[in-house]
Amino acid sequence: MTRLISEGRSTFNYPDRGATARRPLPAGYHLTHHRTRIGYGPAVLEAAGAAVTTFGAHRASGMLVQAAPDPVRPGDRVVVGIGIGPLRIDAPCEVIWTAYEPRRIGFAYGTLAGHPERGEESFVVDMDADGAVWFEVNAFSRPGSWYTRLAGPVVPFLQHAYARRLGRYVRKLATEARSAGYWRGWTGTRRPDTGWGG
């Protein structure tokens, strides 16, 4: 089931909240789409889903992430550190929606006030009818600060490059988890509070 954040308080810095849950993505933004094949079968789906929804793949890829260690839920606040040392920029986001389904696991977050971009990004692992597991990134964004406006077309290029990099780390972590026996704990049921089997 896909869960959306409630319509309460908001410090989002863009108007199209929740648009990554629909198609097409809104006009007037740079669009990013990348899909990576991760592997095959339910065990890979679960391991890859865990890597995505706990930010394990983001951290493994070199991002500094401030977030709770549990699988994300709508309304969770996240700060992603972009850059190195004194050039690092903290980019605050909030989880908009989550999906913990038998064939689809993932989430989307939107940018908050203070983020250098304005927009939303989703990270979803899904399994097709043949059992192939894919990781997909969809995003729409536009500059939210003077320096991202100045960077122009470099920002969308970097976003797409990072989506490819993240896909490689989701595949790596899913393969390692499966090799370590992660799949042996899978029971085929999901707890409603976390979305994970047990």
N, C-alpha and C positions, 0 to 999 in steps of 0.2 A: 504494500500500500504506500502510495506517495503522500507524504504529509507536508502541508504548507504552513509557514509561519502565520500567526494571527496578524490582524491588521492594526495592532495597538501602536505604541510609540514607535517613532522612526527617526533615525539619523542617516538613512540612506541618502546618497548624493546623486541619485538618478531616478527617473520616474517609472521605468518599466519593470518594476519588481515582479519576479516570478516568471519572466518571459522565457527563461531557458527550459521551463516545463512544457512550453508550447512550440509550435512551428507555424510559420517561419519566424526566425528571430527578428526583432524590430529593426526598422530602417534607421539610417542616420548614425550608425556605429561601424567601427571596424569589427569584422566577424572572424572568429577563429574556429576551425573545426579540424580535429585530427582523430583518427581511429587506429588503434594498434591491436593486433591479434595477440592474445595472452597465452592461450593454450586450449585445453579441451576438458569439459566435464564439470560436474557440480563442485568437486573439491577445489578445482582451480578458481571457479567463480567465487566460492566462499573465501579462499585465501586472498584473492585479489581484492574482493570487497572489503575485507578487513584492512588491507594495506591502504586502501583509499579512504575509508571512513574514519580511520584513526590518525590520518595524516602521516602514516608510516612511509608511504612512497614520497610524499613531499619532503620529509626530513631526510630520507636516504638520498634524494636528488641534490641535497645541499641547501635547501631552504631552511631558514630559522622560523619555526612555527610556535606560537604561544597559543595552546589550546588544551582543553581537558584530554586526558588519555583515553576516555571512553569513546565509543562510536558516536558520531555527531548526531544532534537532534536540531530541529528548527528552533531558531532563536539563540543558538550558541554563538558567542563572540569569538573571533579568531584574529590574531595579528600575525601577518606574514612579513618577515624581514627580507627585504630585497636589497642586494648589494653587499659590500664588504666594508668592515671597519667604520671609519667616520663617514663613508659614502653610503652607509646603509640607511634605507628608508623603511619605516614601519608602515605597513599597509593594513588598516583595520577593515575587517569584513564581518558579516553576519550570515549564518546559515539560513537560507530561504526555504528550502525543501529537502526532504530526504526520501529515499526509496529503499526499503528493505523487503524485497519481493523474491519469490522462488527463482526467478530468472534475471533479476535486475537489482543491483545494489549501488547506491551512490548518493550524491548530494549536489546542491548548488549553493554558492554563497554570493552575496552582493556587496558592493563597496559601500563603506560608510564615510561620513565627513572626515577629512584628513587623509583619505586614500589618494594617491597620485592619479588614479584613473577613475572613471565613472562607468559602472556596468556590472555584469554578472558572469559567472563562470560555473559550468557544471562538470562533474567528474563522475562518470557512470561506467560500471562493469556490467555487461549483460551476456547472456548465453543464448545463441540462436537455436533454431529447431534442430540443427544437426549436432548440437553440443559444443560448437566452437564458442570460445569465450573472448570477448572483445572489451577493450577499454576505450572510452570515447570522451573527448573534451569538446565542449561547445561553449563559446563565449561571445559576448558583445561588449565593446568598450569604446570609450572616447576619452581624450585627455581631460584630466581633472585638475591640472596644475600647470604653471608656466613652463616647467622643465619638460613635462611630457608633451606639451604642445610644441616646444622647441625641437624635441627629438623627432617629431613627425613620423615618417614611415618606419623608423627604426623600432618603435615600440611594437607594432603588430608583427614585425619580423621576429623580435625576441619572444613574443607571446607564443607564436607558432613553434619556434625552436624549443621553448620550454615544454609545450604540450608533447612534442616528440620525445624529449628527454624523460618526462614523467612516465610516458608509456613504457619506456625501457625499464624503469625502476619498478613499475607495477608488475611487469612480467618477471623480473628478477626476484622480487619478494614473494610472489605467488609460487614460483618454482622452488625457492628455498623452503617455504612453509610446507609445501606438499612433500618435499623430500624429507623434511623433519618429522613427518607424520601428522601434520595439522588435520588432515582429512579424517583421521581415525576418530576424532572427537565429534564429527558431524552426525547428528541423529535424524536430520530431515525435518525438524520442527523449529519454530522460531518463538522466542519469548517476546511478547508484545512490548515489553519495556525497552528492549535493546535491539530487537530484530535479529538476534543471533541465536543459533541452535544451542542446545545444551541439555 
